[in-house]
Amino acid sequence: MSDLTSVTGLTKGSIYGNFENKDEVALAVFEYNFQLVSDYIKSKMSEKTTITEKLLVYPEVYRNFLSLPFLQGGCPLANTATEADDNHTLLKAKAAEALHTWRESIDRLLKKGIELGEFKRNLDTTETVAVLAGLVQGAVLQTKLSGKLNFLNAAMNFLEKTILDLKH
């Protein structure tokens, strides 16, 4: 709550005046933070023309996540999943829904790439989605815990190669 009052300049009373309890505040904060990330990635993708270029936005964005104010604390999805795992069922459900939405958007891009002949026809989109999401989340986690960029750079290099290999 002190982070919220510091960032927003609002008092605890004014925050609680708009929400029933801390749980509602936590849900709203997660939704806001996840939407910031989603909107940023969508805006970067809108500048690209091919599906491959759109997918390459992920390593581009996450390679630089420490320079983006809304990602400096880490990924809102990973942070929320960790915090809400066993003690906040509504927040856990909200994070699970966001993960599902993110995975579906990647899957749609992959299927569009197949349809357009950009990717190989026998591409396993379920597997590819799992690898892409896992590389992004794992790289962010390792970087935040170690403070070292070598894990992030290695994972994003691998992700770029993986995306480019979808074409062959």
PAKOL-203314 format. One line per field, with one value per residue: residue number from 1; residue in three letters; x, y, z of N, C-alpha, C in turn. Coordinates in nm, 2 decimals, always signed. Atoms other than C-alpha are relative to their C-alpha. Example, Ala and Ser with C-alpha at 12.3 -4.5 7.8 and 13.67 -1.06 7.14 Angstrom:
BEGIN
num 1|2
residuo ALA|SER
n_px +0.09|-0.09
n_py -0.12|-0.11
n_pz +0.00|+0.00
ca_px +1.23|+1.37
ca_py -0.45|-0.11
ca_pz +0.78|+0.71
c_px +0.09|-0.08
c_py +0.12|+0.11
c_pz +0.00|+0.08
This chain:
BEGIN
num 1|2|3|4|5|6|7|8|9|10|11|12|13|14|15|16|17|18|19|20|21|22|23|24|25|26|27|28|29|30|31|32|33|34|35|36|37|38|39|40|41|42|43|44|45|46|47|48|49|50|51|52|53|54|55|56|57|58|59|60|61|62|63|64|65|66|67|68|69|70|71|72|73|74|75|76|77|78|79|80|81|82|83|84|85|86|87|88|89|90|91|92|93|94|95|96|97|98|99|100|101|102|103|104|105|106|107|108|109|110|111|112|113|114|115|116|117|118|119|120|121|122|123|124|125|126|127|128|129|130|131|132|133|134|135|136|137|138|139|140|141|142|143|144|145|146|147|148|149|150|151|152|153|154|155|156|157|158|159|160|161|162|163|164|165|166|167|168
residuo MET|SER|ASP|LEU|THR|SER|VAL|THR|GLY|LEU|THR|LYS|GLY|SER|ILE|TYR|GLY|ASN|PHE|GLU|ASN|LYS|ASP|GLU|VAL|ALA|LEU|ALA|VAL|PHE|GLU|TYR|ASN|PHE|GLN|LEU|VAL|SER|ASP|TYR|ILE|LYS|SER|LYS|MET|SER|GLU|LYS|THR|THR|ILE|THR|GLU|LYS|LEU|LEU|VAL|TYR|PRO|GLU|VAL|TYR|ARG|ASN|PHE|LEU|SER|LEU|PRO|PHE|LEU|GLN|GLY|GLY|CYS|PRO|LEU|ALA|ASN|THR|ALA|THR|GLU|ALA|ASP|ASP|ASN|HIS|THR|LEU|LEU|LYS|ALA|LYS|ALA|ALA|GLU|ALA|LEU|HIS|THR|TRP|ARG|GLU|SER|ILE|ASP|ARG|LEU|LEU|LYS|LYS|GLY|ILE|GLU|LEU|GLY|GLU|PHE|LYS|ARG|ASN|LEU|ASP|THR|THR|GLU|THR|VAL|ALA|VAL|LEU|ALA|GLY|LEU|VAL|GLN|GLY|ALA|VAL|LEU|GLN|THR|LYS|LEU|SER|GLY|LYS|LEU|ASN|PHE|LEU|ASN|ALA|ALA|MET|ASN|PHE|LEU|GLU|LYS|THR|ILE|LEU|ASP|LEU|LYS|HIS
n_px +0.08|-0.09|-0.05|+0.11|+0.02|-0.12|+0.01|+0.11|+0.02|+0.13|+0.00|+0.06|+0.15|+0.06|+0.00|+0.10|+0.13|+0.04|+0.00|+0.06|-0.10|-0.13|+0.01|+0.04|-0.11|-0.09|+0.05|-0.01|-0.14|-0.05|+0.06|-0.06|-0.13|+0.01|+0.05|-0.11|-0.09|+0.07|+0.01|-0.13|-0.04|+0.09|-0.04|-0.13|+0.04|+0.08|-0.10|-0.06|+0.08|+0.01|+0.03|-0.13|-0.04|+0.09|-0.05|-0.13|+0.02|-0.02|-0.14|-0.04|+0.05|-0.05|-0.15|-0.01|+0.11|-0.05|+0.01|+0.15|+0.04|+0.10|-0.05|-0.12|+0.03|+0.02|+0.12|+0.12|+0.06|-0.09|+0.00|+0.14|+0.02|-0.08|+0.06|+0.14|+0.00|+0.08|+0.07|+0.10|+0.06|+0.05|-0.11|-0.06|+0.09|-0.02|-0.13|+0.02|+0.08|-0.09|-0.09|+0.08|+0.02|-0.13|-0.03|+0.09|-0.04|-0.11|+0.05|+0.07|-0.11|-0.06|+0.09|+0.01|-0.12|+0.01|+0.10|-0.06|-0.12|-0.12|-0.06|+0.02|+0.13|+0.01|-0.04|+0.08|+0.02|+0.00|-0.14|-0.07|+0.05|-0.06|-0.14|-0.01|+0.04|-0.09|-0.13|+0.01|+0.02|-0.12|-0.11|+0.03|-0.02|-0.15|-0.06|+0.03|-0.06|-0.15|-0.05|-0.09|+0.06|-0.04|+0.11|+0.10|-0.05|-0.01|+0.14|+0.06|-0.07|+0.06|+0.13|-0.01|-0.04|+0.12|+0.11|-0.05|+0.01|+0.14|+0.02|-0.06
n_py -0.12|-0.12|-0.02|-0.07|-0.14|-0.07|-0.01|-0.08|-0.13|+0.00|+0.05|+0.13|-0.02|-0.02|+0.12|+0.09|-0.06|+0.04|+0.15|+0.05|+0.06|+0.02|+0.09|-0.07|-0.08|+0.09|+0.04|-0.11|-0.03|+0.10|-0.03|-0.12|+0.04|+0.10|-0.08|-0.08|+0.08|+0.05|-0.11|-0.03|+0.10|-0.02|-0.11|+0.04|+0.10|-0.07|-0.06|+0.11|+0.05|+0.15|+0.07|+0.02|-0.13|-0.02|+0.09|-0.05|-0.10|+0.05|-0.02|-0.14|-0.07|+0.06|-0.02|-0.13|-0.02|-0.09|-0.14|-0.04|-0.03|+0.09|+0.14|+0.00|+0.08|+0.14|+0.03|+0.00|+0.14|+0.08|-0.05|+0.03|+0.15|+0.04|-0.06|+0.05|+0.14|+0.08|-0.08|-0.10|+0.08|-0.09|-0.05|+0.12|+0.02|-0.11|+0.02|+0.12|-0.05|-0.08|+0.09|+0.07|-0.10|-0.02|+0.12|+0.00|-0.10|+0.06|+0.11|-0.06|-0.04|+0.12|+0.06|-0.09|+0.02|+0.13|-0.03|-0.09|+0.06|-0.05|+0.11|+0.14|+0.05|+0.10|-0.07|+0.03|-0.13|+0.02|+0.01|-0.12|-0.09|+0.03|-0.03|-0.15|-0.05|+0.05|-0.07|-0.14|+0.00|+0.05|-0.10|-0.11|+0.05|+0.02|-0.13|-0.07|+0.07|-0.01|-0.14|+0.01|+0.00|+0.11|+0.09|-0.06|-0.01|+0.13|+0.05|-0.08|+0.05|+0.13|-0.03|-0.06|+0.11|+0.09|-0.07|+0.00|+0.14|+0.04|-0.01|+0.11
n_pz +0.00|+0.00|+0.14|+0.07|-0.04|+0.05|+0.15|+0.04|-0.07|-0.07|-0.14|-0.01|+0.00|+0.13|+0.07|-0.05|+0.04|+0.14|+0.01|-0.12|-0.09|+0.06|+0.11|+0.12|+0.04|+0.06|+0.13|+0.08|+0.03|+0.09|+0.13|+0.06|+0.04|+0.11|+0.11|+0.05|+0.07|+0.12|+0.09|+0.05|+0.10|+0.12|+0.08|+0.07|+0.11|+0.11|+0.09|+0.08|+0.11|+0.00|-0.12|-0.06|-0.06|-0.11|-0.11|-0.04|-0.09|-0.14|-0.04|+0.01|-0.12|-0.12|-0.01|-0.06|-0.10|-0.11|+0.03|+0.01|-0.13|-0.05|-0.02|-0.09|-0.12|+0.05|+0.07|-0.09|+0.01|-0.09|-0.13|-0.06|-0.02|-0.11|-0.12|-0.02|+0.02|-0.09|-0.10|+0.05|+0.11|+0.11|+0.07|+0.07|+0.12|+0.09|+0.06|+0.09|+0.11|+0.08|+0.06|+0.10|+0.11|+0.07|+0.08|+0.12|+0.10|+0.07|+0.09|+0.12|+0.09|+0.06|+0.09|+0.12|+0.07|+0.07|+0.10|+0.11|+0.06|-0.06|-0.08|+0.05|-0.02|-0.11|-0.12|-0.12|-0.06|-0.15|-0.04|+0.02|-0.10|-0.13|+0.00|+0.01|-0.13|-0.10|+0.01|-0.05|-0.15|-0.06|+0.01|-0.09|-0.13|-0.02|+0.00|-0.12|-0.11|+0.01|+0.03|+0.12|+0.13|+0.09|+0.01|+0.09|+0.13|+0.06|+0.03|+0.11|+0.12|+0.03|+0.04|+0.13|+0.09|+0.00|+0.08|+0.13|+0.04|+0.03|+0.15|+0.08
ca_px +0.00|+0.29|+0.42|+0.08|+0.05|+0.41|+0.35|+0.01|+0.04|-0.29|-0.36|-0.45|-0.80|-0.85|-0.74|-0.96|-1.24|-1.25|-1.21|-1.38|-1.07|-0.70|-0.80|-0.98|-0.68|-0.45|-0.67|-0.68|-0.31|-0.24|-0.49|-0.34|+0.02|-0.06|-0.24|+0.06|+0.28|+0.02|-0.04|+0.33|+0.39|+0.08|+0.20|+0.55|+0.38|+0.16|+0.48|+0.58|+0.45|+0.53|+0.43|+0.80|+0.87|+0.57|+0.70|+1.05|+0.90|+0.91|+1.29|+1.33|+1.11|+1.23|+1.60|+1.54|+1.29|+1.51|+1.49|+1.11|+0.97|+0.67|+0.88|+1.17|+1.01|+0.98|+0.69|+0.35|+0.23|+0.53|+0.53|+0.15|+0.16|+0.43|+0.26|-0.09|+0.00|-0.15|-0.30|-0.51|-0.74|-0.90|-0.56|-0.42|-0.73|-0.67|-0.31|-0.41|-0.66|-0.39|-0.15|-0.42|-0.49|-0.12|-0.07|-0.38|-0.25|+0.08|-0.10|-0.32|+0.00|+0.16|-0.15|-0.17|+0.19|+0.12|-0.19|+0.02|+0.29|+0.54|+0.59|+0.61|+0.28|+0.36|+0.45|+0.33|+0.18|+0.12|+0.48|+0.60|+0.38|+0.51|+0.87|+0.83|+0.64|+0.88|+1.19|+1.06|+0.94|+1.25|+1.49|+1.32|+1.33|+1.70|+1.79|+1.60|+1.74|+2.10|+2.12|+2.31|+2.22|+2.40|+2.10|+1.86|+2.08|+2.14|+1.77|+1.66|+1.93|+1.79|+1.44|+1.53|+1.69|+1.38|+1.14|+1.36|+1.37|+0.99|+1.03|+1.24
ca_py +0.00|+0.24|+0.18|+0.28|+0.59|+0.69|+0.63|+0.78|+1.06|+0.95|+0.88|+0.53|+0.67|+0.79|+0.46|+0.26|+0.50|+0.36|-0.01|-0.23|-0.40|-0.48|-0.77|-0.54|-0.31|-0.60|-0.71|-0.36|-0.31|-0.64|-0.56|-0.22|-0.35|-0.64|-0.40|-0.17|-0.45|-0.59|-0.25|-0.18|-0.51|-0.46|-0.12|-0.26|-0.54|-0.29|-0.14|-0.48|-0.64|-1.01|-1.26|-1.34|-0.97|-0.95|-1.25|-1.10|-0.82|-1.04|-1.08|-0.72|-0.59|-0.84|-0.80|-0.44|-0.49|-0.32|+0.00|+0.00|+0.17|-0.07|-0.38|-0.28|-0.46|-0.78|-0.93|-0.85|-1.20|-1.38|-1.16|-1.20|-1.58|-1.61|-1.38|-1.52|-1.88|-2.02|-1.73|-1.52|-1.73|-1.43|-1.29|-1.63|-1.67|-1.33|-1.41|-1.75|-1.58|-1.33|-1.61|-1.79|-1.47|-1.41|-1.77|-1.75|-1.44|-1.61|-1.91|-1.70|-1.54|-1.88|-2.01|-1.70|-1.75|-2.11|-1.99|-1.73|-1.98|-1.80|-2.10|-2.47|-2.65|-2.91|-2.65|-2.76|-2.43|-2.56|-2.65|-2.33|-2.12|-2.30|-2.25|-1.88|-1.80|-2.01|-1.85|-1.50|-1.57|-1.77|-1.51|-1.23|-1.44|-1.53|-1.17|-1.03|-1.29|-1.27|-0.91|-1.03|-0.97|-1.27|-1.50|-1.26|-1.21|-1.58|-1.66|-1.38|-1.49|-1.84|-1.71|-1.51|-1.82|-2.03|-1.78|-1.76|-2.14|-2.16|-2.07|-2.37
ca_pz +0.00|+0.07|-0.28|-0.42|-0.21|-0.31|-0.69|-0.71|-0.46|-0.31|+0.06|+0.18|+0.25|-0.10|-0.24|-0.01|-0.09|-0.44|-0.35|-0.10|+0.04|-0.03|-0.25|-0.49|-0.49|-0.57|-0.86|-1.00|-0.98|-1.15|-1.43|-1.48|-1.49|-1.72|-1.95|-1.97|-2.08|-2.33|-2.48|-2.52|-2.70|-2.92|-3.02|-3.11|-3.31|-3.50|-3.65|-3.80|-4.12|-4.10|-3.84|-3.78|-3.72|-3.48|-3.28|-3.27|-3.07|-2.76|-2.75|-2.85|-2.56|-2.30|-2.38|-2.27|-1.99|-1.73|-1.92|-1.94|-1.63|-1.61|-1.63|-1.40|-1.11|-1.33|-1.52|-1.36|-1.46|-1.29|-0.99|-0.93|-0.99|-0.73|-0.47|-0.52|-0.56|-0.24|-0.05|-0.29|-0.51|-0.70|-0.79|-0.89|-1.12|-1.27|-1.34|-1.49|-1.71|-1.83|-1.90|-2.10|-2.30|-2.37|-2.48|-2.71|-2.87|-2.95|-3.08|-3.31|-3.45|-3.51|-3.68|-3.90|-3.99|-4.09|-4.29|-4.48|-4.56|-4.34|-4.11|-4.17|-4.19|-3.93|-3.66|-3.32|-3.20|-2.84|-2.80|-2.95|-2.73|-2.42|-2.52|-2.61|-2.29|-2.08|-2.22|-2.16|-1.80|-1.72|-1.85|-1.66|-1.34|-1.38|-1.45|-1.16|-0.92|-1.04|-1.14|-1.45|-1.81|-1.95|-1.87|-2.04|-2.34|-2.39|-2.36|-2.60|-2.85|-2.83|-2.86|-3.17|-3.33|-3.24|-3.40|-3.71|-3.73|-3.75|-4.12|-4.22
c_px +0.09|+0.06|-0.11|-0.02|+0.12|-0.01|-0.11|-0.02|-0.13|+0.02|-0.06|-0.16|-0.06|+0.00|-0.11|-0.14|-0.06|+0.00|-0.05|+0.10|+0.14|+0.00|-0.04|+0.11|+0.10|-0.04|+0.01|+0.14|+0.06|-0.06|+0.07|+0.15|+0.01|-0.04|+0.11|+0.09|-0.06|-0.01|+0.13|+0.04|-0.09|+0.04|+0.13|-0.04|-0.07|+0.10|+0.06|-0.10|-0.02|-0.03|+0.13|+0.05|-0.08|+0.05|+0.14|-0.01|+0.03|+0.15|+0.05|-0.04|+0.07|+0.15|+0.02|-0.09|+0.05|+0.00|-0.14|-0.05|-0.11|+0.04|+0.13|-0.01|-0.02|-0.13|-0.12|-0.06|+0.08|-0.01|-0.14|-0.02|+0.08|-0.06|-0.13|-0.01|-0.09|-0.09|-0.10|-0.06|-0.05|+0.12|+0.07|-0.09|+0.02|+0.13|-0.01|-0.07|+0.09|+0.10|-0.07|-0.02|+0.13|+0.03|-0.09|+0.04|+0.12|-0.04|-0.07|+0.11|+0.06|-0.09|-0.02|+0.12|+0.00|-0.10|+0.06|+0.12|+0.13|+0.07|-0.04|-0.14|-0.02|+0.04|-0.10|-0.02|+0.00|+0.14|+0.07|-0.04|+0.06|+0.14|+0.02|-0.03|+0.10|+0.13|-0.01|-0.01|+0.13|+0.12|-0.02|+0.03|+0.15|+0.07|-0.03|+0.07|+0.15|+0.06|+0.09|-0.07|+0.04|-0.11|-0.10|+0.05|+0.01|-0.14|-0.07|+0.07|-0.06|-0.14|-0.01|+0.02|-0.12|-0.11|+0.04|+0.00|-0.14|-0.02|+0.05|-0.07
c_py +0.13|+0.03|+0.07|+0.14|+0.09|+0.03|+0.09|+0.14|+0.00|-0.05|-0.14|+0.01|+0.02|-0.12|-0.10|+0.05|-0.05|-0.15|-0.05|-0.05|-0.01|-0.10|+0.07|+0.09|-0.08|-0.04|+0.12|+0.04|-0.10|+0.03|+0.12|-0.03|-0.09|+0.07|+0.09|-0.08|-0.05|+0.11|+0.04|-0.10|+0.01|+0.12|-0.02|-0.09|+0.07|+0.07|-0.10|-0.05|-0.15|-0.06|-0.02|+0.13|+0.03|-0.09|+0.05|+0.12|-0.05|+0.00|+0.14|+0.08|-0.06|+0.01|+0.14|+0.03|+0.09|+0.14|+0.05|+0.02|-0.10|-0.14|-0.01|-0.09|-0.15|+0.00|+0.00|-0.14|-0.09|+0.04|-0.03|-0.15|-0.04|+0.05|-0.06|-0.15|-0.08|+0.08|+0.10|-0.06|+0.09|+0.05|-0.10|-0.02|+0.11|-0.02|-0.12|+0.04|+0.09|-0.08|-0.07|+0.10|+0.03|-0.12|-0.01|+0.10|-0.05|-0.11|+0.05|+0.05|-0.11|-0.06|+0.09|-0.01|-0.13|+0.02|+0.08|-0.07|+0.05|-0.10|-0.13|-0.05|-0.09|+0.06|-0.03|+0.13|-0.01|+0.00|+0.13|+0.11|-0.02|+0.04|+0.15|+0.06|-0.04|+0.07|+0.15|+0.01|-0.05|+0.10|+0.12|-0.04|-0.01|+0.13|+0.07|-0.06|+0.02|+0.14|+0.00|-0.01|-0.12|-0.11|+0.05|+0.00|-0.14|-0.06|+0.07|-0.04|-0.13|+0.01|+0.05|-0.12|-0.10|+0.05|-0.01|-0.14|-0.05|+0.00|-0.12|-0.13
c_pz +0.00|-0.14|-0.08|+0.04|-0.05|-0.15|-0.04|+0.06|+0.08|+0.14|+0.00|+0.00|-0.13|-0.09|+0.05|-0.02|-0.13|-0.01|+0.14|+0.10|-0.08|-0.12|-0.13|-0.05|-0.08|-0.14|-0.10|-0.04|-0.10|-0.14|-0.07|-0.05|-0.12|-0.13|-0.06|-0.09|-0.14|-0.10|-0.07|-0.11|-0.12|-0.08|-0.08|-0.12|-0.11|-0.10|-0.09|-0.11|+0.00|+0.13|+0.07|+0.07|+0.13|+0.12|+0.06|+0.09|+0.15|+0.04|+0.00|+0.13|+0.12|+0.02|+0.07|+0.11|+0.12|-0.03|-0.02|+0.14|+0.06|+0.01|+0.09|+0.12|-0.04|-0.07|+0.10|+0.01|+0.10|+0.14|+0.07|+0.02|+0.12|+0.13|+0.03|+0.00|+0.10|+0.09|-0.06|-0.13|-0.12|-0.08|-0.08|-0.13|-0.10|-0.07|-0.10|-0.12|-0.09|-0.07|-0.12|-0.12|-0.08|-0.09|-0.13|-0.10|-0.08|-0.09|-0.12|-0.10|-0.07|-0.11|-0.12|-0.08|-0.08|-0.12|-0.12|-0.06|+0.06|+0.09|-0.05|+0.04|+0.12|+0.14|+0.11|+0.08|+0.16|+0.06|-0.01|+0.09|+0.14|+0.01|+0.00|+0.14|+0.11|-0.01|+0.05|+0.15|+0.07|-0.01|+0.09|+0.15|+0.03|+0.01|+0.13|+0.12|+0.01|-0.01|-0.12|-0.13|-0.09|-0.02|-0.10|-0.14|-0.07|-0.03|-0.12|-0.13|-0.04|-0.05|-0.14|-0.10|-0.02|-0.09|-0.15|-0.06|-0.03|-0.15|-0.08|+0.01
